[in-house]
Amino acid sequence: MGQITTWDEFPTVEYVPGVFRQAVSGEKTMLTRIVYRGGVVIPDHSHPAEQLMLVVEGRLWAKVGDEEAEVGPGSLLVIPSDWVHAFRQLGDEDVVFYECFAPIRLEYLVGFKGPDASLAMMRRALAAE
């Protein structure tokens, strides 16, 4: 793979049920392409990485800190480090968005064997529902 590439070169991982992720990383930043399919609910969670998010298809309910809104194509979300945030897919249409993280989230790299604290937090919240 060269420095100029396409998403076709990166595997798609079903991160949690209905959440499909592709990730590409440099040394200091990471870009992901996410698809929500089938009524995804992502409960409150946080992580040390700053997150920028651009919605390109579909609609979501989003919570960032104390702010809540319905978002759709063209919406930008700025999620500071360690801020609690949550999402819920609205409607039947797939939701597609891109996220940029800094620093990179090692746990998003295919084959990484270390802990993913935000995934554990989400699984506990989903199990309690």
C-alpha positions as CSV (number, residue, x, y, z in Angstrom):
1,M,0.0,0.0,0.0
2,G,1.3,3.4,-0.9
3,Q,0.7,6.8,0.6
4,I,-2.2,7.4,-1.9
5,T,-4.8,4.7,-1.5
6,T,-8.6,4.0,-1.2
7,W,-10.8,2.6,1.4
8,D,-10.9,-0.7,-0.5
9,E,-7.4,-1.5,0.9
10,F,-8.6,-1.4,4.5
11,P,-10.6,-4.2,6.1
12,T,-14.1,-3.6,7.5
13,V,-14.5,-4.7,11.2
14,E,-17.9,-5.1,12.9
15,Y,-16.9,-3.3,16.1
16,V,-20.1,-3.9,18.0
17,P,-23.3,-5.3,16.4
18,G,-24.4,-3.1,13.5
19,V,-21.3,-0.9,13.7
20,F,-18.9,-1.4,10.8
21,R,-15.5,0.4,10.9
22,Q,-12.6,1.0,8.6
23,A,-9.5,2.8,10.0
24,V,-6.4,4.4,8.5
25,S,-3.7,5.9,10.6
26,G,-0.6,8.0,10.4
27,E,1.8,8.5,13.3
28,K,-0.4,11.2,15.1
29,T,-3.8,11.1,13.6
30,M,-6.4,8.5,12.6
31,L,-9.3,8.6,10.2
32,T,-12.2,6.1,10.4
33,R,-15.2,5.4,8.1
34,I,-18.1,4.2,10.2
35,V,-21.5,2.7,9.1
36,Y,-24.4,2.2,11.5
37,R,-26.8,-0.5,10.3
38,G,-29.9,-1.9,12.0
39,G,-30.9,0.6,14.7
40,V,-27.5,1.1,16.4
41,V,-27.4,2.7,19.9
42,I,-24.1,3.7,21.3
43,P,-24.4,4.5,25.0
44,D,-22.5,7.2,27.0
45,H,-18.8,6.7,26.7
46,S,-15.6,8.7,26.6
47,H,-12.0,8.2,25.6
48,P,-8.7,10.3,25.8
49,A,-8.5,10.9,22.1
50,E,-10.1,14.1,20.7
51,Q,-12.7,13.3,18.0
52,L,-14.0,15.2,15.0
53,M,-17.0,13.7,13.2
54,L,-18.6,14.4,9.8
55,V,-21.9,12.8,9.0
56,V,-22.4,12.1,5.3
57,E,-25.5,9.9,5.1
58,G,-28.4,9.1,7.4
59,R,-29.6,10.7,10.6
60,L,-28.5,10.3,14.3
61,W,-29.4,11.6,17.7
62,A,-26.2,12.8,19.2
63,K,-25.1,13.8,22.7
64,V,-21.8,15.6,23.3
65,G,-21.4,16.6,26.9
66,D,-24.7,18.4,27.9
67,E,-25.6,19.2,24.2
68,E,-28.1,17.0,22.3
69,A,-29.3,17.3,18.7
70,E,-30.5,15.4,15.7
71,V,-27.8,15.4,13.1
72,G,-27.6,14.5,9.4
73,P,-25.5,14.9,6.3
74,G,-23.1,17.8,6.7
75,S,-23.2,17.9,10.5
76,L,-19.9,18.3,12.3
77,L,-19.3,17.2,15.9
78,V,-16.4,18.3,17.9
79,I,-15.8,16.0,20.9
80,P,-13.0,17.1,23.2
81,S,-10.8,14.6,25.0
82,D,-12.6,12.6,27.8
83,W,-16.0,14.2,27.1
84,V,-19.0,11.8,27.5
85,H,-20.9,11.3,24.2
86,A,-23.5,9.0,22.8
87,F,-25.4,8.2,19.6
88,R,-28.6,6.6,18.3
89,Q,-29.4,5.8,14.7
90,L,-32.7,7.4,13.6
91,G,-34.7,5.7,10.9
92,D,-33.9,2.6,8.8
93,E,-31.3,4.3,6.5
94,D,-27.7,3.4,7.1
95,V,-25.7,6.2,8.8
96,V,-22.3,6.8,7.3
97,F,-19.8,9.2,9.0
98,Y,-16.0,9.9,9.1
99,E,-14.1,10.5,12.4
100,C,-10.7,11.9,13.0
101,F,-8.9,11.0,16.2
102,A,-5.8,12.5,17.8
103,P,-3.9,10.9,19.2
104,I,-4.5,7.7,17.3
105,R,-6.6,5.0,18.9
106,L,-4.4,1.9,18.9
107,E,-7.3,-0.3,19.8
108,Y,-8.8,0.5,16.3
109,L,-5.9,-0.9,14.5
110,V,-6.6,-4.4,13.0
111,G,-4.8,-7.0,15.1
112,F,-4.2,-4.8,18.1
113,K,-4.3,-7.0,21.3
114,G,-4.4,-4.4,24.0
115,P,-7.4,-3.1,26.0
116,D,-10.2,-0.9,24.6
117,A,-11.6,0.9,27.6
118,S,-14.4,2.7,25.7
119,L,-15.6,-0.6,24.2
120,A,-15.7,-2.2,27.6
121,M,-17.7,0.8,28.9
122,M,-20.2,0.5,26.0
123,R,-20.7,-3.3,26.5
124,R,-21.4,-2.8,30.2
125,A,-24.0,-0.1,29.4
126,L,-25.7,-2.2,26.7
127,A,-25.8,-5.3,28.9
128,A,-27.6,-3.2,31.6
129,E,-30.4,-2.2,29.3
